[in-house]
Amino acid sequence: MVVERLSILGSVLLLVLVGIFSSGCFDDEEAGVDCAETFCIGTLLAEDEDFNLPLIEAVDIAKGDINKAGGNVEIISGNSYQAGAGEAAASAMGLLEMGVHGIVGPSYSSDSVAIHPLLSENQMVAISPSATSPTLTDMNKELVDGGNQHFFFRVSPSDLFQAPILARQTQGNVVIVNRDDAWGKALAEHTKEAIMSDGRQVEVVSYSSDPVSSAAAVVSDVEAAVQQIPDVESIVLLVFSEGGEIIRGLLDSSVIPEGTGYYVGDGLVFTSGLFPHVEEENGEIEGFKQVISTPPPGKRLEEFKERFNYSDYTAHVYDTVVILRLAALSAGSNDPSVYVSKIQEVTRGGAKCHSYATCAAALTDETTINDDIDYEGLSGPIELNENGDIEDGLYAVDTYDAQGVPQRIYLNFEGEEVNTN
């Protein structure tokens, strides 16, 4: 049982946990789930944040598909919040207390970094759909190099790939604006390195993410940075939802040169984060570019989109649920300390299968010839490596016209354009 492996993390964390239970983050229905009879998956996806709502819906769709094929999965919400590391860890602790067999999430890099030691201490598998900080690779690699097993995986690529792609979109000298968190700091550092390797100058403006700095303060700091280096042509924005208000301030600034290009990383959801602050039809965002990890286009993705309110990373989160259940099925055990060795195996090197039903059928038939499977998910060819990272995939580069409509091209991890037709 997971509870038997649970380590004591200290009185402060336990007090926070008590507060979570008393505040009702885990409802009565979830508390009544018998994880001895069911494969219980906990989610660390903040239910009060717009970004996560489609992800939560996609988890339920995956659960339904798996259970139709006899997978016997139940979902327990952990309600992880991005407000602070203590809350993320306490939410994860609560899921461990409830006896979950695996965790979907966290969705954010900062939360993922915060719970990483907890996962190792308690031998609990977690797969994030959208945490991209290179710090997570470093944390896993340190465990592997020390001869230990890591328990954190992700199905979105490390920002080591996003950074050079984002850098190559920019022109001239650059100001980078980033959240001062595990995601923003690392991505800003690697993007800066890629730009400077091209002989260009870079100024970096970091702003607080806890609490978030006011947009006016960020704009003022960017204006000062623009005056530090000559001929700034590009501003890179590594922002979350607060980025819409920051962009509004930059567009209104009399200091930012006209014709400055804006290049946005994968943290800002354009539809909900930008357009409330920037009109779609007045030409202000013409030429804006965004870089984001994306599933391969095609019939499977279009059919998936028709099932619910699709958004970025919903295909990824669907795949996390499927991979957890397939790994346990392949291992013949719901114990994460046992099936963790199968997480990588079910995503690479074997016979390709494209759904839980077909993959599970291969694993459970009477022969052993089909037991080596390669689940190819909605998010693409996952192929997890020894450090828990995917090795291949696509980035989309969206260039927006005056009406806010993107023109999309696809790039591989090396930054080469890919024809997806």
ChimeraX attribute file (.defattr): number of C-alpha atoms within 10 A of each C-alpha:
attribute: neighborCount
match mode: 1-to-1
recipient: residues
	/A:1	14
	/A:2	20
	/A:3	13
	/A:4	10
	/A:5	13
	/A:6	17
	/A:7	11
	/A:8	11
	/A:9	13
	/A:10	8
	/A:11	9
	/A:12	11
	/A:13	17
	/A:14	15
	/A:15	11
	/A:16	18
	/A:17	21
	/A:18	13
	/A:19	13
	/A:20	18
	/A:21	13
	/A:22	10
	/A:23	10
	/A:24	9
	/A:25	16
	/A:26	19
	/A:27	12
	/A:28	9
	/A:29	8
	/A:30	13
	/A:31	11
	/A:32	9
	/A:33	17
	/A:34	14
	/A:35	18
	/A:36	12
	/A:37	9
	/A:38	16
	/A:39	24
	/A:40	24
	/A:41	27
	/A:42	27
	/A:43	28
	/A:44	30
	/A:45	25
	/A:46	24
	/A:47	18
	/A:48	11
	/A:49	11
	/A:50	13
	/A:51	22
	/A:52	19
	/A:53	17
	/A:54	19
	/A:55	27
	/A:56	20
	/A:57	17
	/A:58	26
	/A:59	24
	/A:60	16
	/A:61	17
	/A:62	21
	/A:63	21
	/A:64	16
	/A:65	18
	/A:66	21
	/A:67	15
	/A:68	12
	/A:69	14
	/A:70	12
	/A:71	20
	/A:72	15
	/A:73	19
	/A:74	19
	/A:75	21
	/A:76	21
	/A:77	22
	/A:78	28
	/A:79	24
	/A:80	27
	/A:81	23
	/A:82	22
	/A:83	15
	/A:84	15
	/A:85	17
	/A:86	19
	/A:87	21
	/A:88	26
	/A:89	27
	/A:90	27
	/A:91	28
	/A:92	29
	/A:93	24
	/A:94	24
	/A:95	26
	/A:96	25
	/A:97	14
	/A:98	21
	/A:99	21
	/A:100	31
	/A:101	28
	/A:102	31
	/A:103	29
	/A:104	29
	/A:105	29
	/A:106	30
	/A:107	27
	/A:108	23
	/A:109	22
	/A:110	23
	/A:111	26
	/A:112	31
	/A:113	22
	/A:114	18
	/A:115	22
	/A:116	20
	/A:117	16
	/A:118	20
	/A:119	21
	/A:120	18
	/A:121	15
	/A:122	20
	/A:123	22
	/A:124	25
	/A:125	25
	/A:126	30
	/A:127	29
	/A:128	25
	/A:129	27
	/A:130	25
	/A:131	26
	/A:132	31
	/A:133	24
	/A:134	20
	/A:135	20
	/A:136	25
	/A:137	19
	/A:138	12
	/A:139	16
	/A:140	23
	/A:141	18
	/A:142	15
	/A:143	15
	/A:144	14
	/A:145	10
	/A:146	9
	/A:147	9
	/A:148	12
	/A:149	19
	/A:150	26
	/A:151	27
	/A:152	28
	/A:153	29
	/A:154	29
	/A:155	30
	/A:156	27
	/A:157	26
	/A:158	22
	/A:159	25
	/A:160	18
	/A:161	20
	/A:162	23
	/A:163	22
	/A:164	20
	/A:165	24
	/A:166	25
	/A:167	20
	/A:168	13
	/A:169	17
	/A:170	18
	/A:171	17
	/A:172	17
	/A:173	20
	/A:174	29
	/A:175	24
	/A:176	23
	/A:177	27
	/A:178	27
	/A:179	26
	/A:180	19
	/A:181	17
	/A:182	21
	/A:183	25
	/A:184	26
	/A:185	19
	/A:186	21
	/A:187	29
	/A:188	25
	/A:189	14
	/A:190	19
	/A:191	25
	/A:192	23
	/A:193	16
	/A:194	18
	/A:195	23
	/A:196	15
	/A:197	10
	/A:198	11
	/A:199	10
	/A:200	14
	/A:201	17
	/A:202	23
	/A:203	20
	/A:204	19
	/A:205	20
	/A:206	20
	/A:207	22
	/A:208	13
	/A:209	18
	/A:210	12
	/A:211	9
	/A:212	13
	/A:213	14
	/A:214	13
	/A:215	19
	/A:216	14
	/A:217	13
	/A:218	23
	/A:219	24
	/A:220	15
	/A:221	16
	/A:222	24
	/A:223	19
	/A:224	15
	/A:225	20
	/A:226	23
	/A:227	13
	/A:228	13
	/A:229	14
	/A:230	11
	/A:231	14
	/A:232	22
	/A:233	19
	/A:234	22
	/A:235	26
	/A:236	25
	/A:237	25
	/A:238	23
	/A:239	25
	/A:240	21
	/A:241	17
	/A:242	17
	/A:243	25
	/A:244	22
	/A:245	20
	/A:246	23
	/A:247	22
	/A:248	20
	/A:249	20
	/A:250	23
	/A:251	19
	/A:252	11
	/A:253	14
	/A:254	10
	/A:255	15
	/A:256	21
	/A:257	16
	/A:258	10
	/A:259	9
	/A:260	19
	/A:261	21
	/A:262	24
	/A:263	24
	/A:264	25
	/A:265	25
	/A:266	22
	/A:267	22
	/A:268	21
	/A:269	22
	/A:270	17
	/A:271	11
	/A:272	13
	/A:273	20
	/A:274	22
	/A:275	16
	/A:276	13
	/A:277	15
	/A:278	19
	/A:279	15
	/A:280	19
	/A:281	13
	/A:282	11
	/A:283	14
	/A:284	17
	/A:285	24
	/A:286	19
	/A:287	19
	/A:288	18
	/A:289	23
	/A:290	25
	/A:291	24
	/A:292	23
	/A:293	28
	/A:294	21
	/A:295	22
	/A:296	19
	/A:297	15
	/A:298	11
	/A:299	9
	/A:300	12
	/A:301	17
	/A:302	11
	/A:303	10
	/A:304	17
	/A:305	14
	/A:306	9
	/A:307	10
	/A:308	13
	/A:309	13
	/A:310	18
	/A:311	16
	/A:312	18
	/A:313	24
	/A:314	26
	/A:315	25
	/A:316	27
	/A:317	29
	/A:318	26
	/A:319	27
	/A:320	26
	/A:321	28
	/A:322	23
	/A:323	23
	/A:324	26
	/A:325	26
	/A:326	26
	/A:327	24
	/A:328	23
	/A:329	19
	/A:330	23
	/A:331	18
	/A:332	13
	/A:333	14
	/A:334	25
	/A:335	19
	/A:336	26
	/A:337	18
	/A:338	14
	/A:339	23
	/A:340	25
	/A:341	17
	/A:342	18
	/A:343	26
	/A:344	23
	/A:345	19
	/A:346	29
	/A:347	26
	/A:348	19
	/A:349	13
	/A:350	14
	/A:351	17
	/A:352	19
	/A:353	19
	/A:354	14
	/A:355	19
	/A:356	25
	/A:357	18
	/A:358	14
	/A:359	25
	/A:360	24
	/A:361	15
	/A:362	20
	/A:363	21
	/A:364	14
	/A:365	11
	/A:366	10
	/A:367	9
	/A:368	10
	/A:369	11
	/A:370	17
	/A:371	19
	/A:372	19
	/A:373	23
	/A:374	21
	/A:375	28
	/A:376	21
	/A:377	27
	/A:378	22
	/A:379	25
	/A:380	23
	/A:381	21
	/A:382	27
	/A:383	23
	/A:384	20
	/A:385	15
	/A:386	14
	/A:387	23
	/A:388	21
	/A:389	23
	/A:390	21
	/A:391	15
	/A:392	15
	/A:393	22
	/A:394	27
	/A:395	27
	/A:396	22
	/A:397	25
	/A:398	20
	/A:399	19
	/A:400	20
	/A:401	18
	/A:402	16
	/A:403	14
	/A:404	22
	/A:405	14
	/A:406	17
	/A:407	12
	/A:408	15
	/A:409	16
	/A:410	22
	/A:411	21
	/A:412	16
	/A:413	18
	/A:414	14
	/A:415	16
	/A:416	12
	/A:417	15
	/A:418	13
	/A:419	8
	/A:420	11
	/A:421	5
